[in-house]
Amino acid sequence: MGRFRPNVVVSGATAFAEDGWSEFYLGEIAFKAVKPCSRCVMTTIEDGLRSKEPLRTLAKYRRNEFGVCFGQNLVHEGRGILSVGDTLVFS
């Protein structure tokens, strides 16, 4: 988890379910998915050591026109408070 530096983590969904999410609410805030999140070389550094993982493995099945992707870039459609345990609701 630390290698990807997520801002929001959703549990209980199937792997890569976020690829199909376009608009949803998390808590009281509406979000829109903008594009898949392309991953940079920073994901290959852990404890000051660099390797080829996880980008090498992700490149085998998560490459698209944006690069090697994992997660989604989102924009929020307003203000509010996010809290641990908030429910994700599709609009």
Distance bins in CASP14 RR format, pairs under 12 A and 6 or more apart:
PFRMAT RR
TARGET T0000
AUTHOR 0000-0000-0000
RMODE 2
METHOD distances of the structure
MODEL  1
1 7 0 0 0 0 0 1 0 0 0 0 0
1 8 0 0 0 0 0 1 0 0 0 0 0
1 9 1 0 0 1 0 0 0 0 0 0 0
1 11 0 0 0 0 0 1 0 0 0 0 0
1 43 0 0 0 0 0 1 0 0 0 0 0
1 46 0 0 0 0 0 1 0 0 0 0 0
1 54 0 0 0 0 0 1 0 0 0 0 0
1 70 0 0 0 0 0 1 0 0 0 0 0
2 9 0 0 0 0 0 1 0 0 0 0 0
2 42 0 0 0 0 0 1 0 0 0 0 0
2 43 0 0 0 0 1 0 0 0 0 0 0
2 45 0 0 0 0 0 1 0 0 0 0 0
2 46 0 0 0 0 1 0 0 0 0 0 0
2 47 0 0 0 0 0 1 0 0 0 0 0
2 54 0 0 0 0 0 1 0 0 0 0 0
3 39 0 0 0 0 1 0 0 0 0 0 0
3 40 0 0 0 0 0 1 0 0 0 0 0
3 41 0 0 0 0 0 1 0 0 0 0 0
3 42 1 0 0 1 0 0 0 0 0 0 0
3 43 1 0 1 0 0 0 0 0 0 0 0
3 44 1 0 0 1 0 0 0 0 0 0 0
3 45 1 0 0 1 0 0 0 0 0 0 0
3 46 1 0 0 1 0 0 0 0 0 0 0
3 47 0 0 0 0 0 1 0 0 0 0 0
3 48 0 0 0 0 0 1 0 0 0 0 0
3 49 0 0 0 0 0 1 0 0 0 0 0
3 50 0 0 0 0 0 1 0 0 0 0 0
3 51 0 0 0 0 0 1 0 0 0 0 0
3 53 0 0 0 0 1 0 0 0 0 0 0
3 54 1 0 0 1 0 0 0 0 0 0 0
3 55 0 0 0 0 1 0 0 0 0 0 0
3 58 0 0 0 0 0 1 0 0 0 0 0
3 70 0 0 0 0 1 0 0 0 0 0 0
4 37 0 0 0 0 1 0 0 0 0 0 0
4 38 0 0 0 0 0 1 0 0 0 0 0
4 39 1 0 0 1 0 0 0 0 0 0 0
4 40 0 0 0 0 0 1 0 0 0 0 0
4 42 0 0 0 0 1 0 0 0 0 0 0
4 43 1 0 0 1 0 0 0 0 0 0 0
4 44 0 0 0 0 0 1 0 0 0 0 0
4 45 0 0 0 0 0 1 0 0 0 0 0
4 46 0 0 0 0 0 1 0 0 0 0 0
4 54 0 0 0 0 1 0 0 0 0 0 0
4 55 0 0 0 0 0 1 0 0 0 0 0
4 58 0 0 0 0 0 1 0 0 0 0 0
4 68 0 0 0 0 0 1 0 0 0 0 0
4 69 0 0 0 0 0 1 0 0 0 0 0
4 70 1 0 0 1 0 0 0 0 0 0 0
4 71 1 0 0 1 0 0 0 0 0 0 0
4 72 0 0 0 0 0 1 0 0 0 0 0
5 37 0 0 0 0 0 1 0 0 0 0 0
5 39 0 0 0 0 0 1 0 0 0 0 0
5 40 0 0 0 0 0 1 0 0 0 0 0
5 42 1 0 0 1 0 0 0 0 0 0 0
5 43 0 0 0 0 1 0 0 0 0 0 0
5 45 0 0 0 0 0 1 0 0 0 0 0
5 46 0 0 0 0 0 1 0 0 0 0 0
5 70 0 0 0 0 0 1 0 0 0 0 0
5 71 0 0 0 0 0 1 0 0 0 0 0
6 18 0 0 0 0 0 1 0 0 0 0 0
6 37 0 0 0 0 1 0 0 0 0 0 0
6 39 0 0 0 0 0 1 0 0 0 0 0
6 43 0 0 0 0 0 1 0 0 0 0 0
6 70 0 0 0 0 1 0 0 0 0 0 0
6 71 1 0 0 1 0 0 0 0 0 0 0
6 72 0 0 0 0 0 1 0 0 0 0 0
6 73 0 0 0 0 0 1 0 0 0 0 0
6 74 0 0 0 0 0 1 0 0 0 0 0
7 26 0 0 0 0 0 1 0 0 0 0 0
7 31 0 0 0 0 0 1 0 0 0 0 0
7 37 0 0 0 0 0 1 0 0 0 0 0
7 71 0 0 0 0 0 1 0 0 0 0 0
7 72 0 0 0 0 0 1 0 0 0 0 0
7 73 0 0 0 0 0 1 0 0 0 0 0
7 74 0 0 0 0 1 0 0 0 0 0 0
7 75 0 0 0 0 0 1 0 0 0 0 0
7 76 0 0 0 0 0 1 0 0 0 0 0
7 82 0 0 0 0 1 0 0 0 0 0 0
8 18 0 0 0 0 0 1 0 0 0 0 0
8 21 0 0 0 0 0 1 0 0 0 0 0
8 24 0 0 0 0 0 1 0 0 0 0 0
8 26 1 0 0 1 0 0 0 0 0 0 0
8 27 0 0 0 0 0 1 0 0 0 0 0
8 29 0 0 0 0 0 1 0 0 0 0 0
8 31 0 0 0 0 1 0 0 0 0 0 0
8 33 0 0 0 0 0 1 0 0 0 0 0
8 37 0 0 0 0 0 1 0 0 0 0 0
8 71 0 0 0 0 0 1 0 0 0 0 0
8 72 0 0 0 0 1 0 0 0 0 0 0
8 73 0 0 0 0 0 1 0 0 0 0 0
8 74 1 0 0 1 0 0 0 0 0 0 0
8 76 0 0 0 0 0 1 0 0 0 0 0
8 82 1 0 0 1 0 0 0 0 0 0 0
8 83 0 0 0 0 0 1 0 0 0 0 0
8 84 0 0 0 0 0 1 0 0 0 0 0
8 85 0 0 0 0 0 1 0 0 0 0 0
8 86 0 0 0 0 1 0 0 0 0 0 0
8 88 0 0 0 0 1 0 0 0 0 0 0
9 18 0 0 0 0 0 1 0 0 0 0 0
9 26 0 0 0 0 0 1 0 0 0 0 0
9 71 0 0 0 0 0 1 0 0 0 0 0
9 82 0 0 0 0 0 1 0 0 0 0 0
9 84 0 0 0 0 1 0 0 0 0 0 0
9 85 0 0 0 0 0 1 0 0 0 0 0
9 86 0 0 0 0 0 1 0 0 0 0 0
9 88 0 0 0 0 0 1 0 0 0 0 0
10 16 0 0 0 0 0 1 0 0 0 0 0
10 17 0 0 0 0 1 0 0 0 0 0 0
10 18 1 0 0 1 0 0 0 0 0 0 0
10 21 0 0 0 0 1 0 0 0 0 0 0
10 24 0 0 0 0 1 0 0 0 0 0 0
10 26 1 0 0 1 0 0 0 0 0 0 0
10 27 0 0 0 0 0 1 0 0 0 0 0
10 31 0 0 0 0 0 1 0 0 0 0 0
10 71 0 0 0 0 0 1 0 0 0 0 0
10 72 0 0 0 0 0 1 0 0 0 0 0
10 74 0 0 0 0 0 1 0 0 0 0 0
10 82 0 0 0 0 0 1 0 0 0 0 0
10 84 0 0 0 0 0 1 0 0 0 0 0
10 85 0 0 0 0 1 0 0 0 0 0 0
10 86 0 0 0 0 1 0 0 0 0 0 0
10 87 0 0 0 0 0 1 0 0 0 0 0
10 88 1 0 1 0 0 0 0 0 0 0 0
10 89 0 0 0 0 0 1 0 0 0 0 0
11 17 0 0 0 0 0 1 0 0 0 0 0
11 84 0 0 0 0 0 1 0 0 0 0 0
11 85 0 0 0 0 1 0 0 0 0 0 0
11 86 0 0 0 0 0 1 0 0 0 0 0
11 87 0 0 0 0 0 1 0 0 0 0 0
11 88 0 0 0 0 1 0 0 0 0 0 0
12 18 0 0 0 0 0 1 0 0 0 0 0
12 85 0 0 0 0 0 1 0 0 0 0 0
12 87 0 0 0 0 0 1 0 0 0 0 0
12 88 0 0 0 0 1 0 0 0 0 0 0
13 19 0 0 0 0 0 1 0 0 0 0 0
13 20 0 0 0 0 0 1 0 0 0 0 0
13 21 0 0 0 0 1 0 0 0 0 0 0
13 24 0 0 0 0 0 1 0 0 0 0 0
13 71 0 0 0 0 0 1 0 0 0 0 0
13 72 0 0 0 0 0 1 0 0 0 0 0
13 88 1 0 0 1 0 0 0 0 0 0 0
13 90 0 0 0 0 0 1 0 0 0 0 0
14 20 0 0 0 0 0 1 0 0 0 0 0
14 21 0 0 0 0 0 1 0 0 0 0 0
15 61 0 0 0 0 0 1 0 0 0 0 0
15 62 0 0 0 0 0 1 0 0 0 0 0
15 70 0 0 0 0 0 1 0 0 0 0 0
15 71 0 0 0 0 0 1 0 0 0 0 0
16 36 0 0 0 0 1 0 0 0 0 0 0
16 37 0 0 0 0 0 1 0 0 0 0 0
16 58 0 0 0 0 0 1 0 0 0 0 0
16 61 0 0 0 0 1 0 0 0 0 0 0
16 62 1 0 0 1 0 0 0 0 0 0 0
16 64 0 0 0 0 0 1 0 0 0 0 0
16 69 0 0 0 0 1 0 0 0 0 0 0
16 70 0 0 0 0 1 0 0 0 0 0 0
16 71 1 0 0 1 0 0 0 0 0 0 0
16 72 0 0 0 0 1 0 0 0 0 0 0
17 24 0 0 0 0 0 1 0 0 0 0 0
17 33 0 0 0 0 0 1 0 0 0 0 0
17 71 0 0 0 0 0 1 0 0 0 0 0
17 72 0 0 0 0 0 1 0 0 0 0 0
17 88 0 0 0 0 1 0 0 0 0 0 0
17 90 0 0 0 0 0 1 0 0 0 0 0
18 24 0 0 0 0 1 0 0 0 0 0 0
18 26 0 0 0 0 0 1 0 0 0 0 0
18 31 0 0 0 0 0 1 0 0 0 0 0
18 33 1 0 0 1 0 0 0 0 0 0 0
18 34 0 0 0 0 0 1 0 0 0 0 0
18 35 0 0 0 0 0 1 0 0 0 0 0
18 36 0 0 0 0 1 0 0 0 0 0 0
18 37 0 0 0 0 1 0 0 0 0 0 0
18 62 0 0 0 0 0 1 0 0 0 0 0
18 69 0 0 0 0 0 1 0 0 0 0 0
18 70 0 0 0 0 1 0 0 0 0 0 0
18 71 1 0 1 0 0 0 0 0 0 0 0
18 72 1 0 1 0 0 0 0 0 0 0 0
18 73 0 0 0 0 0 1 0 0 0 0 0
18 74 0 0 0 0 1 0 0 0 0 0 0
18 88 0 0 0 0 1 0 0 0 0 0 0
18 90 0 0 0 0 0 1 0 0 0 0 0
19 33 0 0 0 0 1 0 0 0 0 0 0
19 35 0 0 0 0 0 1 0 0 0 0 0
19 36 1 0 0 1 0 0 0 0 0 0 0
19 37 0 0 0 0 0 1 0 0 0 0 0
19 61 0 0 0 0 0 1 0 0 0 0 0
19 62 0 0 0 0 1 0 0 0 0 0 0
19 64 0 0 0 0 1 0 0 0 0 0 0
19 66 0 0 0 0 0 1 0 0 0 0 0
19 69 0 0 0 0 1 0 0 0 0 0 0
19 70 0 0 0 0 0 1 0 0 0 0 0
19 71 1 0 0 1 0 0 0 0 0 0 0
19 72 1 0 0 1 0 0 0 0 0 0 0
20 33 1 0 0 1 0 0 0 0 0 0 0
20 36 0 0 0 0 0 1 0 0 0 0 0
20 71 0 0 0 0 0 1 0 0 0 0 0
20 72 0 0 0 0 1 0 0 0 0 0 0
20 90 0 0 0 0 0 1 0 0 0 0 0
21 31 0 0 0 0 1 0 0 0 0 0 0
21 32 0 0 0 0 1 0 0 0 0 0 0
21 33 1 0 1 0 0 0 0 0 0 0 0
21 34 0 0 0 0 0 1 0 0 0 0 0
21 36 0 0 0 0 0 1 0 0 0 0 0
21 71 0 0 0 0 1 0 0 0 0 0 0
21 72 1 0 0 1 0 0 0 0 0 0 0
21 73 0 0 0 0 0 1 0 0 0 0 0
21 74 0 0 0 0 1 0 0 0 0 0 0
21 88 0 0 0 0 1 0 0 0 0 0 0
21 89 0 0 0 0 0 1 0 0 0 0 0
21 90 1 0 0 1 0 0 0 0 0 0 0
21 91 0 0 0 0 0 1 0 0 0 0 0
22 30 0 0 0 0 0 1 0 0 0 0 0
22 31 0 0 0 0 1 0 0 0 0 0 0
22 32 1 0 0 1 0 0 0 0 0 0 0
22 33 1 0 1 0 0 0 0 0 0 0 0
22 34 0 0 0 0 1 0 0 0 0 0 0
22 35 0 0 0 0 0 1 0 0 0 0 0
22 72 0 0 0 0 1 0 0 0 0 0 0
22 74 0 0 0 0 0 1 0 0 0 0 0
22 75 0 0 0 0 0 1 0 0 0 0 0
22 90 0 0 0 0 1 0 0 0 0 0 0
22 91 0 0 0 0 1 0 0 0 0 0 0
23 29 0 0 0 0 0 1 0 0 0 0 0
23 30 1 0 0 1 0 0 0 0 0 0 0
23 31 1 0 0 1 0 0 0 0 0 0 0
23 32 1 0 1 0 0 0 0 0 0 0 0
23 33 1 0 0 1 0 0 0 0 0 0 0
23 34 0 0 0 0 0 1 0 0 0 0 0
23 72 0 0 0 0 0 1 0 0 0 0 0
23 74 0 0 0 0 1 0 0 0 0 0 0
23 75 0 0 0 0 0 1 0 0 0 0 0
23 76 0 0 0 0 0 1 0 0 0 0 0
23 77 0 0 0 0 1 0 0 0 0 0 0
23 88 0 0 0 0 0 1 0 0 0 0 0
23 89 0 0 0 0 0 1 0 0 0 0 0
23 90 1 0 0 1 0 0 0 0 0 0 0
23 91 1 0 1 0 0 0 0 0 0 0 0
24 30 1 0 0 1 0 0 0 0 0 0 0
24 31 1 0 1 0 0 0 0 0 0 0 0
24 32 0 0 0 0 1 0 0 0 0 0 0
24 33 0 0 0 0 1 0 0 0 0 0 0
24 72 0 0 0 0 0 1 0 0 0 0 0
24 74 0 0 0 0 1 0 0 0 0 0 0
24 76 0 0 0 0 0 1 0 0 0 0 0
24 77 0 0 0 0 0 1 0 0 0 0 0
24 86 0 0 0 0 0 1 0 0 0 0 0
24 87 0 0 0 0 0 1 0 0 0 0 0
24 88 1 0 1 0 0 0 0 0 0 0 0
24 89 1 0 0 1 0 0 0 0 0 0 0
24 90 1 0 1 0 0 0 0 0 0 0 0
24 91 1 0 0 1 0 0 0 0 0 0 0
25 31 1 0 0 1 0 0 0 0 0 0 0
25 32 0 0 0 0 0 1 0 0 0 0 0
25 74 0 0 0 0 0 1 0 0 0 0 0
25 76 0 0 0 0 0 1 0 0 0 0 0
25 77 0 0 0 0 1 0 0 0 0 0 0
25 78 0 0 0 0 0 1 0 0 0 0 0
25 80 0 0 0 0 0 1 0 0 0 0 0
25 82 0 0 0 0 0 1 0 0 0 0 0
25 86 0 0 0 0 1 0 0 0 0 0 0
25 87 0 0 0 0 1 0 0 0 0 0 0
25 88 1 0 0 1 0 0 0 0 0 0 0
25 89 1 0 1 0 0 0 0 0 0 0 0
25 90 1 0 0 1 0 0 0 0 0 0 0
25 91 1 0 0 1 0 0 0 0 0 0 0
26 32 0 0 0 0 0 1 0 0 0 0 0
26 33 0 0 0 0 0 1 0 0 0 0 0
26 74 0 0 0 0 1 0 0 0 0 0 0
26 76 0 0 0 0 1 0 0 0 0 0 0
26 77 0 0 0 0 0 1 0 0 0 0 0
26 78 0 0 0 0 0 1 0 0 0 0 0
26 80 0 0 0 0 0 1 0 0 0 0 0
26 81 0 0 0 0 0 1 0 0 0 0 0
26 82 1 0 0 1 0 0 0 0 0 0 0
26 83 0 0 0 0 1 0 0 0 0 0 0
26 84 0 0 0 0 0 1 0 0 0 0 0
26 85 0 0 0 0 1 0 0 0 0 0 0
26 86 1 0 1 0 0 0 0 0 0 0 0
26 87 1 0 0 1 0 0 0 0 0 0 0
26 88 1 0 1 0 0 0 0 0 0 0 0
26 89 1 0 0 1 0 0 0 0 0 0 0
26 90 0 0 0 0 0 1 0 0 0 0 0
26 91 0 0 0 0 0 1 0 0 0 0 0
27 76 0 0 0 0 0 1 0 0 0 0 0
27 78 0 0 0 0 0 1 0 0 0 0 0
27 80 0 0 0 0 1 0 0 0 0 0 0
27 81 1 0 0 1 0 0 0 0 0 0 0
27 82 1 0 0 1 0 0 0 0 0 0 0
27 83 1 0 0 1 0 0 0 0 0 0 0
27 84 0 0 0 0 0 1 0 0 0 0 0
27 85 0 0 0 0 1 0 0 0 0 0 0
27 86 1 1 0 0 0 0 0 0 0 0 0
27 87 1 0 0 1 0 0 0 0 0 0 0
27 88 1 0 0 1 0 0 0 0 0 0 0
27 89 1 0 0 1 0 0 0 0 0 0 0
28 76 0 0 0 0 0 1 0 0 0 0 0
28 77 0 0 0 0 0 1 0 0 0 0 0
28 78 0 0 0 0 1 0 0 0 0 0 0
28 79 0 0 0 0 1 0 0 0 0 0 0
28 80 1 0 1 0 0 0 0 0 0 0 0
28 81 1 0 0 1 0 0 0 0 0 0 0
28 82 0 0 0 0 1 0 0 0 0 0 0
28 83 0 0 0 0 1 0 0 0 0 0 0
28 86 0 0 0 0 1 0 0 0 0 0 0
28 87 0 0 0 0 0 1 0 0 0 0 0
28 89 0 0 0 0 0 1 0 0 0 0 0
29 74 0 0 0 0 1 0 0 0 0 0 0
29 75 0 0 0 0 0 1 0 0 0 0 0
29 76 1 0 1 0 0 0 0 0 0 0 0
29 77 1 0 0 1 0 0 0 0 0 0 0
29 78 1 0 0 1 0 0 0 0 0 0 0
29 79 1 0 0 1 0 0 0 0 0 0 0
29 80 1 0 1 0 0 0 0 0 0 0 0
29 81 1 0 0 1 0 0 0 0 0 0 0
29 82 1 0 0 1 0 0 0 0 0 0 0
29 83 0 0 0 0 0 1 0 0 0 0 0
29 86 0 0 0 0 1 0 0 0 0 0 0
29 87 0 0 0 0 0 1 0 0 0 0 0
29 88 0 0 0 0 0 1 0 0 0 0 0
29 89 0 0 0 0 0 1 0 0 0 0 0
29 91 0 0 0 0 0 1 0 0 0 0 0
30 74 0 0 0 0 0 1 0 0 0 0 0
30 75 0 0 0 0 1 0 0 0 0 0 0
30 76 1 0 0 1 0 0 0 0 0 0 0
30 77 1 1 0 0 0 0 0 0 0 0 0
30 78 1 0 0 1 0 0 0 0 0 0 0
30 79 0 0 0 0 0 1 0 0 0 0 0
30 80 0 0 0 0 1 0 0 0 0 0 0
30 82 0 0 0 0 0 1 0 0 0 0 0
30 88 0 0 0 0 0 1 0 0 0 0 0
30 89 0 0 0 0 1 0 0 0 0 0 0
30 90 0 0 0 0 0 1 0 0 0 0 0
30 91 1 0 0 1 0 0 0 0 0 0 0
31 72 0 0 0 0 1 0 0 0 0 0 0
31 73 0 0 0 0 0 1 0 0 0 0 0
31 74 1 0 1 0 0 0 0 0 0 0 0
31 75 1 0 0 1 0 0 0 0 0 0 0
31 76 1 0 1 0 0 0 0 0 0 0 0
31 77 1 0 0 1 0 0 0 0 0 0 0
31 78 0 0 0 0 1 0 0 0 0 0 0
31 80 0 0 0 0 0 1 0 0 0 0 0
31 82 0 0 0 0 1 0 0 0 0 0 0
31 86 0 0 0 0 0 1 0 0 0 0 0
31 88 0 0 0 0 1 0 0 0 0 0 0
31 89 0 0 0 0 0 1 0 0 0 0 0
31 90 0 0 0 0 0 1 0 0 0 0 0
31 91 0 0 0 0 1 0 0 0 0 0 0
32 72 0 0 0 0 1 0 0 0 0 0 0
32 73 0 0 0 0 1 0 0 0 0 0 0
32 74 1 0 0 1 0 0 0 0 0 0 0
32 75 1 0 1 0 0 0 0 0 0 0 0
32 76 0 0 0 0 1 0 0 0 0 0 0
32 77 1 0 0 1 0 0 0 0 0 0 0
32 78 0 0 0 0 0 1 0 0 0 0 0
32 90 0 0 0 0 0 1 0 0 0 0 0
32 91 0 0 0 0 1 0 0 0 0 0 0
33 69 0 0 0 0 0 1 0 0 0 0 0
33 71 0 0 0 0 1 0 0 0 0 0 0
33 72 1 0 1 0 0 0 0 0 0 0 0
33 73 1 0 0 1 0 0 0 0 0 0 0
33 74 1 0 1 0 0 0 0 0 0 0 0
33 75 0 0 0 0 1 0 0 0 0 0 0
33 76 0 0 0 0 0 1 0 0 0 0 0
33 77 0 0 0 0 0 1 0 0 0 0 0
33 90 0 0 0 0 0 1 0 0 0 0 0
33 91 0 0 0 0 0 1 0 0 0 0 0
34 66 0 0 0 0 0 1 0 0 0 0 0
34 71 0 0 0 0 0 1 0 0 0 0 0
34 72 1 0 0 1 0 0 0 0 0 0 0
34 73 1 0 1 0 0 0 0 0 0 0 0
34 74 1 0 0 1 0 0 0 0 0 0 0
34 75 1 0 1 0 0 0 0 0 0 0 0
34 76 0 0 0 0 0 1 0 0 0 0 0
34 77 0 0 0 0 0 1 0 0 0 0 0
35 64 0 0 0 0 1 0 0 0 0 0 0
35 65 0 0 0 0 1 0 0 0 0 0 0
35 66 1 0 0 1 0 0 0 0 0 0 0
35 67 0 0 0 0 0 1 0 0 0 0 0
35 69 0 0 0 0 1 0 0 0 0 0 0
35 71 0 0 0 0 1 0 0 0 0 0 0
35 72 1 0 0 1 0 0 0 0 0 0 0
35 73 1 0 1 0 0 0 0 0 0 0 0
35 74 0 0 0 0 1 0 0 0 0 0 0
35 75 0 0 0 0 0 1 0 0 0 0 0
36 58 0 0 0 0 0 1 0 0 0 0 0
36 62 0 0 0 0 1 0 0 0 0 0 0
36 63 0 0 0 0 0 1 0 0 0 0 0
36 64 1 0 0 1 0 0 0 0 0 0 0
36 65 0 0 0 0 1 0 0 0 0 0 0
36 66 1 0 1 0 0 0 0 0 0 0 0
36 67 0 0 0 0 1 0 0 0 0 0 0
36 68 0 0 0 0 1 0 0 0 0 0 0
36 69 1 1 0 0 0 0 0 0 0 0 0
36 70 1 0 0 1 0 0 0 0 0 0 0
36 71 1 0 0 1 0 0 0 0 0 0 0
36 72 1 0 0 1 0 0 0 0 0 0 0
36 73 1 0 0 1 0 0 0 0 0 0 0
36 74 0 0 0 0 0 1 0 0 0 0 0
37 43 0 0 0 0 0 1 0 0 0 0 0
37 58 0 0 0 0 0 1 0 0 0 0 0
37 62 0 0 0 0 0 1 0 0 0 0 0
37 64 0 0 0 0 0 1 0 0 0 0 0
37 66 0 0 0 0 1 0 0 0 0 0 0
37 67 0 0 0 0 1 0 0 0 0 0 0
37 68 0 0 0 0 1 0 0 0 0 0 0
37 69 1 0 1 0 0 0 0 0 0 0 0
37 70 1 0 0 1 0 0 0 0 0 0 0
37 71 1 0 1 0 0 0 0 0 0 0 0
37 72 1 0 1 0 0 0 0 0 0 0 0
37 73 1 0 1 0 0 0 0 0 0 0 0
37 74 0 0 0 0 1 0 0 0 0 0 0
38 55 0 0 0 0 0 1 0 0 0 0 0
38 58 0 0 0 0 0 1 0 0 0 0 0
38 59 0 0 0 0 0 1 0 0 0 0 0
38 62 0 0 0 0 1 0 0 0 0 0 0
38 63 0 0 0 0 1 0 0 0 0 0 0
38 64 0 0 0 0 1 0 0 0 0 0 0
38 65 0 0 0 0 1 0 0 0 0 0 0
38 66 1 0 1 0 0 0 0 0 0 0 0
38 67 1 0 1 0 0 0 0 0 0 0 0
38 68 1 0 0 1 0 0 0 0 0 0 0
38 69 1 0 1 0 0 0 0 0 0 0 0
38 70 0 0 0 0 1 0 0 0 0 0 0
38 71 0 0 0 0 1 0 0 0 0 0 0
38 72 0 0 0 0 0 1 0 0 0 0 0
38 73 0 0 0 0 1 0 0 0 0 0 0
39 53 0 0 0 0 0 1 0 0 0 0 0
39 54 0 0 0 0 1 0 0 0 0 0 0
39 55 1 0 0 1 0 0 0 0 0 0 0
39 56 0 0 0 0 0 1 0 0 0 0 0
39 57 0 0 0 0 0 1 0 0 0 0 0
39 58 1 0 0 1 0 0 0 0 0 0 0
39 59 0 0 0 0 1 0 0 0 0 0 0
39 62 0 0 0 0 1 0 0 0 0 0 0
39 63 0 0 0 0 0 1 0 0 0 0 0
39 64 0 0 0 0 0 1 0 0 0 0 0
39 66 0 0 0 0 1 0 0 0 0 0 0
39 67 1 0 0 1 0 0 0 0 0 0 0
39 68 1 0 1 0 0 0 0 0 0 0 0
39 69 1 0 0 1 0 0 0 0 0 0 0
39 70 1 0 1 0 0 0 0 0 0 0 0
39 71 0 0 0 0 1 0 0 0 0 0 0
39 73 0 0 0 0 0 1 0 0 0 0 0
40 54 0 0 0 0 0 1 0 0 0 0 0
40 55 0 0 0 0 1 0 0 0 0 0 0
40 58 0 0 0 0 0 1 0 0 0 0 0
40 66 0 0 0 0 0 1 0 0 0 0 0
40 67 0 0 0 0 1 0 0 0 0 0 0
40 68 0 0 0 0 1 0 0 0 0 0 0
40 69 0 0 0 0 0 1 0 0 0 0 0
40 70 0 0 0 0 0 1 0 0 0 0 0
41 50 1 0 0 1 0 0 0 0 0 0 0
41 51 0 0 0 0 0 1 0 0 0 0 0
41 52 0 0 0 0 1 0 0 0 0 0 0
41 53 0 0 0 0 0 1 0 0 0 0 0
41 54 0 0 0 0 0 1 0 0 0 0 0
41 55 1 0 0 1 0 0 0 0 0 0 0
41 56 0 0 0 0 0 1 0 0 0 0 0
41 68 0 0 0 0 0 1 0 0 0 0 0
42 48 0 0 0 0 0 1 0 0 0 0 0
42 50 0 0 0 0 1 0 0 0 0 0 0
42 54 0 0 0 0 0 1 0 0 0 0 0
42 55 0 0 0 0 1 0 0 0 0 0 0
43 50 0 0 0 0 0 1 0 0 0 0 0
43 51 0 0 0 0 1 0 0 0 0 0 0
43 52 0 0 0 0 0 1 0 0 0 0 0
43 53 0 0 0 0 1 0 0 0 0 0 0
43 54 1 0 1 0 0 0 0 0 0 0 0
43 55 1 0 0 1 0 0 0 0 0 0 0
43 56 0 0 0 0 0 1 0 0 0 0 0
43 57 0 0 0 0 0 1 0 0 0 0 0
43 58 0 0 0 0 1 0 0 0 0 0 0
43 59 0 0 0 0 0 1 0 0 0 0 0
43 62 0 0 0 0 0 1 0 0 0 0 0
43 68 0 0 0 0 1 0 0 0 0 0 0
43 69 0 0 0 0 0 1 0 0 0 0 0
43 70 0 0 0 0 1 0 0 0 0 0 0
43 71 0 0 0 0 0 1 0 0 0 0 0
44 50 1 0 1 0 0 0 0 0 0 0 0
44 51 1 0 1 0 0 0 0 0 0 0 0
44 52 1 0 0 1 0 0 0 0 0 0 0
44 53 1 0 0 1 0 0 0 0 0 0 0
44 54 1 0 0 1 0 0 0 0 0 0 0
44 55 1 0 1 0 0 0 0 0 0 0 0
44 56 0 0 0 0 1 0 0 0 0 0 0
44 57 0 0 0 0 0 1 0 0 0 0 0
44 58 0 0 0 0 0 1 0 0 0 0 0
44 59 0 0 0 0 0 1 0 0 0 0 0
44 68 0 0 0 0 0 1 0 0 0 0 0
45 51 0 0 0 0 1 0 0 0 0 0 0
45 52 0 0 0 0 0 1 0 0 0 0 0
45 53 0 0 0 0 0 1 0 0 0 0 0
45 54 0 0 0 0 0 1 0 0 0 0 0
45 55 0 0 0 0 0 1 0 0 0 0 0
46 53 0 0 0 0 1 0 0 0 0 0 0
46 54 0 0 0 0 1 0 0 0 0 0 0
51 57 0 0 0 0 0 1 0 0 0 0 0
52 58 0 0 0 0 0 1 0 0 0 0 0
52 59 0 0 0 0 1 0 0 0 0 0 0
52 60 0 0 0 0 0 1 0 0 0 0 0
52 68 0 0 0 0 0 1 0 0 0 0 0
53 59 0 0 0 0 0 1 0 0 0 0 0
53 60 0 0 0 0 0 1 0 0 0 0 0
53 68 0 0 0 0 0 1 0 0 0 0 0
54 60 0 0 0 0 0 1 0 0 0 0 0
54 61 0 0 0 0 0 1 0 0 0 0 0
54 62 0 0 0 0 1 0 0 0 0 0 0
54 68 0 0 0 0 1 0 0 0 0 0 0
54 70 0 0 0 0 1 0 0 0 0 0 0
55 62 0 0 0 0 1 0 0 0 0 0 0
55 63 0 0 0 0 1 0 0 0 0 0 0
55 67 0 0 0 0 1 0 0 0 0 0 0
55 68 1 0 1 0 0 0 0 0 0 0 0
55 69 0 0 0 0 0 1 0 0 0 0 0
55 70 0 0 0 0 1 0 0 0 0 0 0
56 62 0 0 0 0 0 1 0 0 0 0 0
56 63 0 0 0 0 0 1 0 0 0 0 0
56 68 0 0 0 0 1 0 0 0 0 0 0
57 63 0 0 0 0 0 1 0 0 0 0 0
57 68 0 0 0 0 1 0 0 0 0 0 0
57 70 0 0 0 0 0 1 0 0 0 0 0
58 64 0 0 0 0 0 1 0 0 0 0 0
58 67 0 0 0 0 1 0 0 0 0 0 0
58 68 1 0 1 0 0 0 0 0 0 0 0
58 69 1 0 0 1 0 0 0 0 0 0 0
58 70 1 0 1 0 0 0 0 0 0 0 0
58 71 0 0 0 0 0 1 0 0 0 0 0
59 67 0 0 0 0 1 0 0 0 0 0 0
59 68 1 0 1 0 0 0 0 0 0 0 0
59 69 0 0 0 0 1 0 0 0 0 0 0
59 70 0 0 0 0 0 1 0 0 0 0 0
60 68 0 0 0 0 1 0 0 0 0 0 0
61 68 0 0 0 0 1 0 0 0 0 0 0
61 69 0 0 0 0 0 1 0 0 0 0 0
61 70 0 0 0 0 0 1 0 0 0 0 0
62 68 1 0 1 0 0 0 0 0 0 0 0
62 69 1 0 1 0 0 0 0 0 0 0 0
62 70 1 0 1 0 0 0 0 0 0 0 0
62 71 0 0 0 0 1 0 0 0 0 0 0
63 69 1 0 0 1 0 0 0 0 0 0 0
63 70 0 0 0 0 0 1 0 0 0 0 0
64 70 0 0 0 0 0 1 0 0 0 0 0
64 71 0 0 0 0 0 1 0 0 0 0 0
66 72 0 0 0 0 0 1 0 0 0 0 0
66 73 0 0 0 0 1 0 0 0 0 0 0
74 82 0 0 0 0 0 1 0 0 0 0 0
74 88 0 0 0 0 0 1 0 0 0 0 0
76 82 0 0 0 0 1 0 0 0 0 0 0
77 91 0 0 0 0 1 0 0 0 0 0 0
80 86 0 0 0 0 0 1 0 0 0 0 0
82 88 0 0 0 0 0 1 0 0 0 0 0
END
